[in-house]
Amino acid sequence: MKERNIKILEYQGDGGLPKGKNLFYLCLNCHTIIPSMKSGSCHCGNILIDADEGRGGFKDNSQTLVLELE
């Protein structure tokens, strides 16, 4: 398996959520990782993604990280 790096992207809540096949959202409350291109939510409800409608969000930006696989 090829080794890959994980980069934390800056996100302040301005504009739309960053999305891409190599981007994921990590909830720091419940430690759930959600792919940015698929619908889903974390266990505690901080992250909600509706990929079919192209929307989503975080209840608390300070408890969420945007991760990029390089």
FIDRENTOR-227890 format. One record per residue (C-alpha): residue in one letter; residue number from 1; z negated, x, y. Coordinates in nm, 3 decimals. Layout:
N
SITE   mikol   bagu        c3        c1        c2
SITE       a    NUM         Z         X         Y
...
***
This chain:
70
SITE   mikol   bagu        c3        c1        c2
SITE       m      1     0.000     0.000     0.000
SITE       k      2     0.096     0.132     0.342
SITE       e      3    -0.190     0.202     0.581
SITE       r      4    -0.176    -0.002     0.902
SITE       n      5    -0.371     0.019     1.225
SITE       i      6    -0.544    -0.272     1.396
SITE       k      7    -0.529    -0.287     1.775
SITE       i      8    -0.745    -0.518     1.989
SITE       l      9    -0.538    -0.682     2.264
SITE       e     10    -0.680    -0.782     2.602
SITE       y     11    -0.688    -1.158     2.655
SITE       q     12    -0.862    -1.315     2.954
SITE       g     13    -0.758    -1.675     2.895
SITE       d     14    -0.473    -1.675     3.146
SITE       g     15    -0.143    -1.829     3.040
SITE       g     16    -0.063    -1.915     2.682
SITE       l     17    -0.209    -1.751     2.377
SITE       p     18    -0.030    -1.439     2.258
SITE       k     19     0.147    -1.505     1.930
SITE       g     20     0.360    -1.316     1.682
SITE       k     21     0.388    -1.244     1.313
SITE       n     22     0.156    -0.941     1.349
SITE       l     23    -0.105    -1.113     1.570
SITE       f     24    -0.430    -1.268     1.451
SITE       y     25    -0.736    -1.423     1.614
SITE       l     26    -1.087    -1.318     1.507
SITE       c     27    -1.381    -1.547     1.578
SITE       l     28    -1.691    -1.337     1.644
SITE       n     29    -1.918    -1.636     1.574
SITE       c     30    -1.816    -1.711     1.215
SITE       h     31    -1.602    -1.400     1.138
SITE       t     32    -1.292    -1.601     1.048
SITE       i     33    -0.944    -1.454     1.102
SITE       i     34    -0.663    -1.699     1.187
SITE       p     35    -0.292    -1.600     1.189
SITE       s     36    -0.136    -1.675     1.528
SITE       m     37     0.179    -1.833     1.380
SITE       k     38     0.010    -2.081     1.141
SITE       s     39    -0.196    -2.391     1.209
SITE       g     40    -0.564    -2.356     1.138
SITE       s     41    -0.913    -2.331     1.275
SITE       c     42    -1.214    -2.110     1.225
SITE       h     43    -1.523    -2.237     1.041
SITE       c     44    -1.730    -2.297     1.356
SITE       g     45    -1.449    -2.462     1.558
SITE       n     46    -1.420    -2.192     1.826
SITE       i     47    -1.050    -2.130     1.742
SITE       l     48    -0.798    -2.411     1.692
SITE       i     49    -0.425    -2.343     1.641
SITE       d     50    -0.156    -2.611     1.605
SITE       a     51     0.154    -2.404     1.531
SITE       d     52     0.377    -2.709     1.476
SITE       e     53     0.315    -2.826     1.835
SITE       g     54     0.295    -2.474     1.979
SITE       r     55    -0.055    -2.510     2.115
SITE       g     56    -0.405    -2.388     2.052
SITE       g     57    -0.703    -2.240     2.218
SITE       f     58    -1.050    -2.092     2.208
SITE       k     59    -1.368    -2.275     2.309
SITE       d     60    -1.528    -1.942     2.406
SITE       n     61    -1.292    -1.655     2.491
SITE       s     62    -1.584    -1.409     2.491
SITE       q     63    -1.638    -1.478     2.120
SITE       t     64    -1.274    -1.424     2.019
SITE       l     65    -1.062    -1.112     1.970
SITE       v     66    -0.684    -1.098     1.951
SITE       l     67    -0.582    -0.844     1.685
SITE       e     68    -0.245    -0.680     1.633
SITE       l     69    -0.141    -0.510     1.308
SITE       e     70     0.068    -0.203     1.386
***
